[in-house]
């Protein structure tokens, strides 16, 4: 029995270390621009949608987003689906990709 308990404890410590190293979440500031990962991507669809402006952070990991044209998305987006949007200028006037264009 002791051997099994030691193995379980060692496994738990290994999982804890792994989650501490890989579980780092990126926090975005209000007003910054992000791209959203396209989860329903088909073969020729773009990998990312956006750019979107962060309006508000709700809780620890969900964000309310707005398009460059001012339309606010109805759903909250988890931080795991977001990546920073880098561009030469911060004046985004239109979406780089169309949201929901495919039927």
C-alpha distance (Angstrom), angle and dihedral (degrees) to the residues before:
residue distance angle dihedral
X1 . . .
X2 3.79 . .
X3 3.79 92.2 .
X4 3.80 91.8 54.5
X5 3.82 92.5 48.1
X6 3.80 91.2 50.4
X7 3.81 91.3 49.5
X8 3.81 91.3 49.2
X9 3.80 91.2 48.9
X10 3.81 91.8 48.6
X11 3.81 90.8 48.3
X12 3.81 90.7 49.8
X13 3.80 91.4 51.4
X14 3.81 90.6 49.0
X15 3.81 91.3 51.7
X16 3.80 90.5 47.9
X17 3.82 92.1 51.9
X18 3.80 91.0 47.5
X19 3.80 92.8 51.0
X20 3.80 91.7 47.4
X21 3.80 91.4 52.8
X22 3.81 99.4 39.3
X23 3.78 100.1 28.0
X24 3.79 95.8 75.9
X25 3.77 109.4 133.6
X26 3.76 121.6 -154.2
X27 3.77 114.6 -128.7
X28 3.78 118.7 -149.6
X29 3.78 125.7 -154.1
X30 3.78 123.5 -127.5
X31 3.79 110.1 -94.3
X32 3.81 95.3 28.9
X33 3.80 121.6 120.6
X34 3.80 124.2 -119.4
X35 3.79 139.8 175.3
X36 3.79 120.6 -130.1
X37 3.81 120.1 -136.0
X38 3.81 110.5 -118.2
X39 3.83 103.4 -126.8
X40 3.82 94.1 180.0
X41 3.79 93.1 53.6
X42 3.78 118.8 156.5
X43 3.78 124.6 -159.6
X44 3.82 98.4 -78.9
X45 3.80 99.4 25.1
X46 3.80 120.0 112.0
X47 3.80 117.8 -94.4
X48 3.82 92.9 -134.7
X49 3.80 134.4 38.6
X50 3.75 123.9 -152.1
X51 2.95 152.0 -16.8
X52 3.78 98.4 -110.1
X53 3.78 128.9 179.0
X54 3.80 117.7 -131.1
X55 3.78 109.7 -122.8
X56 3.78 101.3 173.9
X57 3.78 141.6 -5.1
X58 3.79 113.4 -134.7
X59 3.76 117.5 -164.4
X60 3.77 116.5 -25.2
X61 3.76 102.6 -52.3
X62 3.82 113.6 16.6
X63 3.79 127.0 89.5
X64 3.80 136.5 -163.8
X65 3.82 109.8 -136.9
X66 3.80 136.2 -158.5
X67 3.82 129.9 -162.3
X68 3.83 119.7 -126.9
X69 3.81 88.2 -105.0
X70 3.81 90.8 59.9
X71 3.82 100.4 -103.3
X72 3.82 111.5 140.7
X73 3.81 117.0 -141.8
X74 3.81 113.4 -120.7
X75 3.78 95.9 -140.1
X76 3.78 130.1 62.2
X77 3.80 116.6 -119.1
X78 3.81 123.6 -140.3
X79 3.81 117.0 -128.0
X80 3.83 90.8 -117.7
X81 3.82 88.9 70.0
X82 3.81 94.7 52.4
X83 3.80 133.3 84.9
X84 3.83 126.9 177.9
X85 3.81 116.1 -94.0
X86 3.79 112.5 -135.1
X87 3.79 121.2 -168.1
X88 3.79 137.9 157.8
X89 3.81 90.3 -109.9
X90 3.78 131.6 24.0
X91 3.80 94.3 -136.2
X92 3.78 102.6 106.1
X93 3.80 110.9 177.8
X94 3.81 101.9 170.7
X95 3.77 141.2 15.3
X96 3.79 116.0 -85.8
X97 3.79 88.3 -143.9
X98 3.78 131.4 25.0
X99 3.80 117.0 -109.5
X100 3.79 112.8 -134.8
X101 3.82 94.8 -4.0
X102 3.82 94.1 137.8
X103 3.80 117.7 82.1
